[in-house]
Amino acid sequence: PPAPVQVAFKADERKLGEEKGHTACALDTVAGAPATDEITVGRDASLPIVGWAADPAGTVPPVVTMELVGPHRYFVALQRITKRPDVAEVMKAPALVDSGYDALVSFSAVEPGTYSVHVTQVTSWADVLGCDTRRKIKVQ
């Protein structure tokens, strides 16, 4: 599979759009290690992240972003690279094999603080679907 392209978080004091619903999602790994409830990273870090996200209908919206929500808001575009047959099997939805997301993210623009990690998807109909991964990233 193709390797993820490095991307950097950008500041954004607004939401991507009005959320129309919620999705199922997870942040599974950061820097190749299983994600914990709170992950500490340095501002100089560029780390690979992997997870999955899907909509309630069991489909995979084409646009997926990660948003850090805390003292400030930051977002980064994610790529659909990693195949997730485990998610497709558990959710009993074959299309979810393509629900994986990946990014090589830089935290250089993120101000120090603790941020909740949210995943936002935009459907082909421009509906915005949000999901709280229930993980936090502490940037030092």
N, C-alpha and C positions, 0 to 999 in steps of 0.2 A: 504493500500500500504506500501511497505518497506520504512523505514526512510533513508534519505541520509546519506552517510558515510562522516565524516569530512575529508576534504582535505586542503592542504596548497598551496598557490601560490608558484611557483618556478621561479627563474630568467631564462630568455631565451633571448639572444641578437639576435636571428635569428627567422625567420618565420617558421611555421610548414612545409611549403612547398610552392611551387609556386601556387598561387590562380588561379583556373580555371574558376571561376565565382562568382556571388554574390547570396545571399539568402535573404529571409525575416526573421526577428527575432525581439525579444523584450526582454528587462529586465523588468519584471513586478513588482516584489517585492524584497525588501531587509529587512531582519529582520521582515518580516510579514507586512511591511508598503509599500504602493505604491512607486515605484521608481520615483524619481524626476530627473530633468536635471542634477543636481550634488548632489551626496550623499557623506557625510563626515563620515569616519570611523576611529577608532583608530587602531594602529598596533596590539594592544592586543585583538582585536575583532575577534570572530568566529561567523559568521552570516549566516543564511539560505538565499539563493537566489533562485528565481524561475522566469522562463521566457519560451520562446518558440523559435524554429528555424526550418525552413523547406527549402527545395531546390525549385528551380523554377518549377520543374515538379510536385510539390505537393506531394513529398514523403519525408520520414524522414531518412536521412543518419544515420548509426549506431554510428558514433563517433562524439561527440560534445565537444568542449572546449571553455573556456572563456579566452580571452587575454586582459591584461591591457597594454595599449600602452601610454608611457609618457617618463619621464626621463630615465627609464629602461623599459624592457618588461618582463612581467610575464604571465604565463599561468596556468590553472587549468583544470583538466578533470571534465566534468559534467555528470550527470546521467539522463536517461530518465525515470522519475517516474510519475510526475504529468500528468494526462490526460487533454487534451485541446479540449473538444467538441466545445467551443466557437470559437477557431481558425479554426477547421474543417468546421464549419458552415459558417463563414465569407468568408473563402477562397474557399468554395465549393469543398473541397477535403477531403473525409472521412478518408483517411490515416493520416491526420494531427491531429487526436485525440491523436496520440502518439508523437506529436511534442514538448511537454513540456520538460524542463530541470530543474534540481535541483542540489544544492550542499550546503553543510555546509562548508563555506570557512574561512580559517584563513588568516589574513593579516600580520602575524608576520614576514615574510620574505620580505615584500614589503617596499621599502624605501619610506619615506614621499614624497608626491608630488601629482599632479593631473594627472589622467590617463583616456584616452578614453577606453570605454568598447566595445570590439569586440567579436563576436561569430564566431568560425570556425567549420565547419563540414567536415568530410571526408566520401566520399561515398564508397560503396562497390567496386567501380572501382578505388579507391585511388585518385579521384579528390578532390581537396581542395577548399571549398566554403567559402567565407568570408562575414561577415555582420557587419556593424557598428550600434550598438544599439542607437547611438546618446545620450548616457548617459556618465557621467563622475563620477569617484570615486576619492575623495580627501582623501588620507591617511595621518593621522597626527601622 
